[in-house]
Amino acid sequence: MKHKILWIGMILFLSSACFPQMGSLRYHSQERALSKEQEKPSLFTPSELEVLFSQDTVKLPAHRAGLPGDVNTITESAFLPAYKAGHRADLPVTDPPELDSALGRSAVGQLFPWDDSRPVSEESNDDFSFQAPSETDPKNGTDFDIPIVMNARVEHFIRYFQTSGKKIFSGWLARSAKYIPMMKSLLKENGLPEDLVYMALIESGFNPCAYSRMKAAGPWQFIYRTGKRYGLDVTWWVDERRDPEKSTVAAANYLRDLYDMFECWYLAAAGYNAGEYKIAKAMKRYRTEDFWELTKYRYLKRETKDYVPQMIAAALIAKDPDEYGFADVDYQDPLCFDKVTVPEVTDLGIIARACEIPLEEVKGLNPELLRNWTPPNVSGYEVRIPCGMKEVFLRNFEALGPRQRFQFKTHVVKKGDTLAGIAKRYRVNLEPILEINKIKKTTRLSVGTNLLIPIPMRKDAQRTLTNRGG
């Protein structure tokens, strides 16, 4: 027995002496695999990845609590210089995390409680395959300040816009000339790439009055909650999501927040569509920071998967329409306006008469106004009028007689209110109330309804109108 043990020991000793690499073969294989993985560029630093992919549930910061990602779907004065072609793949993984930014990339794991109950290998059953994206500009001579790649899905939407969707897309292009100069200027002022303006092209076709089934409104298609978060008021009187200036500034702020979070314009655009929570969770679930890789899985909806290639296709066509068969588009003139300040609850019809233009032209320049009057409780409300009409407006507006000006109050209908009783309460005739509110004597009043009550101004109570330049 002793001889057998000695014999086995000698064999093992000779084997380890003759083949010293065998014992460490598995270790070296793992080491090479790890080294190879580490060579892959990353949008996240190791510390950021540790936070992002943490299984722990974390508490939302107070300033973001109760604000999950919206369907639509961004303020710091100095924006990241040089847009890095839309991603951080060229930066070393040793880049320090931006811990000083409340919505920075390193904060992703702190903003959202993760739920990783679904398998990482959840392949999509969508017919949604891509060619490897090219990192070069597919259009020589055309400059872009957002990343532009050409792949199968981008080509698909280019063909669609050239064929089945050509009539609609041509209308979008025609309207785009009206808003693009102003919107690009605002994006640039707010430190954003100007070519992000083409997101509005696919969001609404640059229609300020666009309204989606998800109750998103305006050229940038904000839903109420996101619009409110970024300073857009929505009341019975106004819907600033439809204001082409204010909504563009809000979109710039939202997109900046998204870029600060993802450091990739494709992911930021996808987050604008699906909500930042959805995109961050998808990145964690499938262990990737590549938008095109995320589209291989079923977690993101088709609308979000299509959003980025649609944006790229729209930008390519809009910046070189002749090349793509849109040489005959009848472009609208760029938006041009002056601003004047008017008292609260000013009749838009009076503004139109003072400008000597049709009422519809005033409404078209001020799509955020939901009524035929400017809102109450705003002593100096800015209204857009056509370029060069300011002096005419000021002269005519001051000359309007007192009977053409009214003081207005808003009455909220309570239980038991009647039209006759409301008119008697405010000591006014019933007919102006019916006319202004577009109702009849037989209309049944619902509790909570806002009624506009016109009260003629006494001569000694008329205000001195002041008009600030704008």
DOVOFI-127175 format. One line per field, with one value per residue (C-alpha): x, y, z; residue in three letters. Coordinates in steps of 0.05 Angstrom, whole numbers. Layout:
BEGIN
px = [X  ...]
py = [Y  ...]
pz = [Z  ...]
resn = [ALA  ...]
REM end
This chain:
BEGIN
px = [0  57  91  27  22  96  87  26  63  123  77  43  110  139  75  77  151  145  80  80  30  -26  -44  -52  -84  -154  -129  -93  -154  -197  -145  -142  -217  -220  -165  -201  -266  -229  -202  -274  -289  -345  -392  -388  -328  -319  -348  -408  -419  -418  -472  -513  -513  -525  -581  -598  -660  -642  -682  -700  -670  -720  -717  -736  -783  -849  -823  -817  -800  -854  -876  -841  -822  -682  -597  -528  -497  -435  -451  -401  -357  -347  -404  -358  -396  -453  -418  -359  -330  -266  -253  -214  -252  -212  -252  -276  -351  -388  -408  -421  -481  -548  -570  -501  -483  -458  -526  -563  -560  -583  -643  -680  -693  -672  -714  -674  -722  -721  -665  -608  -613  -684  -678  -728  -777  -781  -756  -706  -636  -582  -518  -459  -465  -413  -379  -368  -414  -453  -463  -398  -403  -462  -444  -480  -470  -505  -479  -503  -496  -525  -553  -611  -664  -643  -646  -715  -742  -708  -744  -810  -806  -789  -848  -909  -896  -873  -936  -937  -862  -864  -915  -870  -811  -852  -871  -801  -774  -821  -794  -724  -685  -716  -711  -639  -621  -653  -619  -552  -565  -579  -515  -548  -531  -574  -590  -632  -685  -702  -731  -788  -796  -812  -849  -900  -880  -869  -943  -954  -1025  -1006  -1039  -1025  -1066  -1021  -1043  -976  -980  -940  -882  -840  -897  -893  -942  -970  -924  -859  -879  -894  -827  -792  -832  -889  -956  -1020  -1084  -1154  -1126  -1058  -1020  -947  -929  -956  -911  -855  -805  -820  -828  -761  -725  -760  -739  -667  -666  -696  -648  -589  -610  -617  -548  -517  -547  -529  -473  -499  -548  -581  -596  -618  -666  -693  -702  -741  -788  -794  -773  -704  -724  -742  -676  -633  -667  -657  -583  -576  -618  -579  -511  -500  -492  -503  -572  -569  -554  -615  -659  -644  -686  -761  -760  -763  -825  -821  -837  -774  -731  -754  -746  -671  -668  -727  -691  -628  -668  -706  -642  -608  -667  -681  -609  -603  -675  -655  -611  -670  -723  -754  -734  -805  -824  -859  -825  -860  -827  -787  -826  -818  -853  -850  -876  -921  -947  -1021  -1065  -1095  -1154  -1145  -1190  -1148  -1198  -1179  -1105  -1119  -1157  -1101  -1051  -1100  -1095  -1143  -1157  -1131  -1062  -1057  -1080  -1029  -972  -997  -1018  -1009  -1071  -1131  -1184  -1197  -1166  -1100  -1100  -1123  -1078  -1021  -1015  -965  -976  -931  -966  -933  -953  -926  -857  -859  -929  -909  -917  -984  -1008  -988  -1021  -1086  -1090  -1085  -1139  -1191  -1252  -1269  -1329  -1281  -1244  -1269  -1248  -1257  -1267  -1268  -1327  -1320  -1389  -1413  -1471  -1538  -1510  -1553  -1534  -1585  -1561  -1488  -1505  -1544  -1487  -1438  -1488  -1479  -1525  -1532  -1520  -1446  -1434  -1468  -1430  -1361  -1368  -1403  -1462  -1537  -1590  -1610  -1538  -1533  -1475  -1427  -1395  -1324  -1334  -1298  -1342  -1313  -1351  -1341  -1349  -1348  -1294  -1314  -1278  -1247  -1223  -1188  -1115  -1058  -1032  -957  -925  -856  -810  -801]
py = [0  47  32  52  118  134  115  161  218  211  214  277  310  294  319  386  393  376  415  474  513  463  481  554  544  559  620  649  636  676  730  738  741  794  834  831  855  912  936  951  1026  1044  1102  1089  1089  1026  1062  1085  1014  989  1039  1029  954  950  904  948  990  1063  1123  1176  1244  1295  1337  1278  1240  1224  1240  1174  1174  1201  1179  1238  1247  1375  1477  1490  1548  1513  1452  1397  1422  1381  1333  1273  1250  1233  1181  1171  1109  1148  1163  1118  1080  1117  1181  1208  1205  1272  1270  1345  1340  1325  1290  1269  1202  1177  1191  1141  1087  1135  1161  1096  1033  974  913  860  803  788  750  787  742  762  765  804  770  834  833  887  872  924  928  950  1026  1066  1120  1164  1217  1182  1249  1281  1356  1358  1378  1351  1366  1302  1232  1207  1134  1094  1026  982  1016  1087  1066  1037  1103  1142  1098  1105  1181  1179  1135  1120  1178  1228  1271  1278  1288  1341  1379  1373  1400  1458  1478  1465  1527  1570  1545  1516  1582  1605  1537  1526  1594  1576  1508  1541  1594  1538  1500  1444  1416  1453  1390  1365  1409  1349  1314  1364  1344  1272  1291  1337  1358  1427  1434  1476  1450  1376  1333  1259  1201  1203  1276  1304  1373  1423  1419  1381  1338  1348  1313  1355  1329  1335  1404  1427  1400  1444  1507  1503  1527  1492  1526  1539  1601  1580  1517  1537  1469  1499  1560  1549  1590  1567  1494  1495  1522  1469  1414  1440  1435  1366  1341  1370  1332  1268  1277  1291  1225  1181  1220  1194  1231  1167  1146  1217  1217  1149  1174  1234  1185  1130  1165  1165  1110  1062  1072  1068  1005  974  991  957  897  880  905  952  1026  1019  1042  996  936  953  949  875  860  864  908  974  987  990  1064  1077  1030  1068  1137  1146  1118  1163  1223  1207  1195  1260  1299  1270  1288  1356  1379  1355  1350  1352  1290  1250  1272  1331  1387  1414  1430  1497  1521  1571  1636  1637  1659  1734  1774  1832  1830  1879  1879  1884  1887  1824  1793  1833  1812  1783  1814  1883  1866  1843  1908  1949  1913  1918  1843  1784  1753  1685  1715  1737  1668  1635  1675  1659  1585  1579  1622  1575  1630  1694  1734  1739  1706  1743  1760  1776  1851  1853  1795  1791  1779  1766  1809  1810  1841  1916  1925  1950  2025  2014  1972  2022  2080  2043  2008  2073  2103  2049  2076  2056  2014  1968  1952  1909  1885  1810  1764  1688  1655  1583  1550  1524  1480  1517  1571  1594  1638  1691  1690  1698  1757  1790  1778  1815  1868  1854  1834  1760  1765  1784  1725  1678  1706  1705  1636  1609  1580  1586  1604  1531  1506  1466  1489  1438  1449  1472  1504  1570  1626  1691  1752  1816  1879  1946  1992  2061  2119  2139  2068  2058  2040  2075  2024  2014  1974  1948  1930  1857]
pz = [0  18  -49  -87  -50  -63  -136  -145  -110  -157  -218  -194  -177  -246  -281  -246  -260  -335  -348  -300  -343  -336  -265  -284  -352  -327  -289  -350  -394  -347  -342  -418  -423  -369  -402  -468  -435  -401  -468  -491  -484  -436  -426  -351  -305  -262  -202  -243  -268  -197  -178  -242  -238  -163  -142  -83  -82  -69  -49  -100  -88  -62  -125  -168  -122  -155  -224  -263  -337  -382  -451  -480  -487  -408  -331  -329  -367  -391  -434  -448  -504  -567  -570  -574  -636  -590  -546  -499  -532  -546  -472  -426  -373  -320  -332  -264  -252  -254  -181  -179  -226  -193  -257  -282  -310  -243  -213  -256  -204  -150  -189  -200  -158  -202  -216  -252  -248  -323  -357  -391  -452  -469  -544  -584  -629  -671  -742  -725  -748  -760  -799  -758  -754  -791  -750  -812  -840  -896  -932  -954  -951  -902  -832  -771  -698  -675  -691  -759  -779  -837  -824  -848  -804  -823  -897  -885  -860  -915  -965  -928  -927  -1001  -1019  -976  -929  -981  -981  -906  -901  -955  -913  -853  -893  -918  -847  -820  -855  -813  -746  -756  -756  -691  -658  -679  -650  -583  -581  -594  -541  -491  -508  -549  -618  -669  -708  -649  -681  -726  -665  -671  -744  -725  -661  -692  -762  -730  -716  -652  -646  -652  -598  -589  -563  -501  -490  -511  -542  -583  -631  -580  -555  -480  -436  -379  -324  -362  -388  -318  -294  -345  -334  -384  -356  -377  -354  -379  -413  -441  -461  -465  -493  -558  -553  -604  -564  -493  -512  -549  -488  -445  -495  -493  -417  -418  -471  -433  -371  -411  -443  -375  -353  -413  -449  -515  -561  -585  -513  -497  -556  -536  -465  -492  -525  -473  -409  -376  -327  -383  -419  -356  -335  -405  -402  -335  -355  -418  -394  -452  -465  -540  -566  -626  -581  -538  -599  -605  -543  -533  -471  -510  -551  -626  -624  -583  -626  -688  -657  -668  -739  -757  -728  -768  -833  -823  -811  -872  -917  -887  -895  -967  -995  -1068  -1060  -1033  -1083  -1046  -1094  -1104  -1032  -1024  -961  -915  -896  -831  -771  -759  -705  -658  -586  -551  -479  -467  -404  -375  -411  -475  -533  -590  -638  -613  -622  -693  -709  -679  -725  -784  -796  -793  -725  -750  -762  -689  -666  -712  -681  -610  -612  -537  -525  -518  -513  -552  -495  -460  -390  -327  -269  -317  -319  -377  -424  -485  -551  -618  -677  -748  -760  -771  -742  -674  -687  -722  -664  -611  -648  -661  -593  -555  -598  -583  -548  -476  -497  -534  -470  -413  -346  -340  -282  -280  -244  -223  -225  -158  -140  -149  -196  -254  -313  -293  -222  -243  -288  -231  -183  -227  -249  -323  -379  -393  -469  -464  -418  -467  -527  -496  -467  -530  -492  -494  -442  -440  -427  -363  -320  -292  -224  -233  -302  -313  -340  -366  -340  -381  -339  -376  -350  -324  -356  -290  -278  -345  -340  -372  -421  -424  -480  -468  -526  -542]
resn = [MET  LYS  HIS  LYS  ILE  LEU  TRP  ILE  GLY  MET  ILE  LEU  PHE  LEU  SER  SER  ALA  CYS  PHE  PRO  GLN  MET  GLY  SER  LEU  ARG  TYR  HIS  SER  GLN  GLU  ARG  ALA  LEU  SER  LYS  GLU  GLN  GLU  LYS  PRO  SER  LEU  PHE  THR  PRO  SER  GLU  LEU  GLU  VAL  LEU  PHE  SER  GLN  ASP  THR  VAL  LYS  LEU  PRO  ALA  HIS  ARG  ALA  GLY  LEU  PRO  GLY  ASP  VAL  ASN  THR  ILE  THR  GLU  SER  ALA  PHE  LEU  PRO  ALA  TYR  LYS  ALA  GLY  HIS  ARG  ALA  ASP  LEU  PRO  VAL  THR  ASP  PRO  PRO  GLU  LEU  ASP  SER  ALA  LEU  GLY  ARG  SER  ALA  VAL  GLY  GLN  LEU  PHE  PRO  TRP  ASP  ASP  SER  ARG  PRO  VAL  SER  GLU  GLU  SER  ASN  ASP  ASP  PHE  SER  PHE  GLN  ALA  PRO  SER  GLU  THR  ASP  PRO  LYS  ASN  GLY  THR  ASP  PHE  ASP  ILE  PRO  ILE  VAL  MET  ASN  ALA  ARG  VAL  GLU  HIS  PHE  ILE  ARG  TYR  PHE  GLN  THR  SER  GLY  LYS  LYS  ILE  PHE  SER  GLY  TRP  LEU  ALA  ARG  SER  ALA  LYS  TYR  ILE  PRO  MET  MET  LYS  SER  LEU  LEU  LYS  GLU  ASN  GLY  LEU  PRO  GLU  ASP  LEU  VAL  TYR  MET  ALA  LEU  ILE  GLU  SER  GLY  PHE  ASN  PRO  CYS  ALA  TYR  SER  ARG  MET  LYS  ALA  ALA  GLY  PRO  TRP  GLN  PHE  ILE  TYR  ARG  THR  GLY  LYS  ARG  TYR  GLY  LEU  ASP  VAL  THR  TRP  TRP  VAL  ASP  GLU  ARG  ARG  ASP  PRO  GLU  LYS  SER  THR  VAL  ALA  ALA  ALA  ASN  TYR  LEU  ARG  ASP  LEU  TYR  ASP  MET  PHE  GLU  CYS  TRP  TYR  LEU  ALA  ALA  ALA  GLY  TYR  ASN  ALA  GLY  GLU  TYR  LYS  ILE  ALA  LYS  ALA  MET  LYS  ARG  TYR  ARG  THR  GLU  ASP  PHE  TRP  GLU  LEU  THR  LYS  TYR  ARG  TYR  LEU  LYS  ARG  GLU  THR  LYS  ASP  TYR  VAL  PRO  GLN  MET  ILE  ALA  ALA  ALA  LEU  ILE  ALA  LYS  ASP  PRO  ASP  GLU  TYR  GLY  PHE  ALA  ASP  VAL  ASP  TYR  GLN  ASP  PRO  LEU  CYS  PHE  ASP  LYS  VAL  THR  VAL  PRO  GLU  VAL  THR  ASP  LEU  GLY  ILE  ILE  ALA  ARG  ALA  CYS  GLU  ILE  PRO  LEU  GLU  GLU  VAL  LYS  GLY  LEU  ASN  PRO  GLU  LEU  LEU  ARG  ASN  TRP  THR  PRO  PRO  ASN  VAL  SER  GLY  TYR  GLU  VAL  ARG  ILE  PRO  CYS  GLY  MET  LYS  GLU  VAL  PHE  LEU  ARG  ASN  PHE  GLU  ALA  LEU  GLY  PRO  ARG  GLN  ARG  PHE  GLN  PHE  LYS  THR  HIS  VAL  VAL  LYS  LYS  GLY  ASP  THR  LEU  ALA  GLY  ILE  ALA  LYS  ARG  TYR  ARG  VAL  ASN  LEU  GLU  PRO  ILE  LEU  GLU  ILE  ASN  LYS  ILE  LYS  LYS  THR  THR  ARG  LEU  SER  VAL  GLY  THR  ASN  LEU  LEU  ILE  PRO  ILE  PRO  MET  ARG  LYS  ASP  ALA  GLN  ARG  THR  LEU  THR  ASN  ARG  GLY  GLY]
REM end
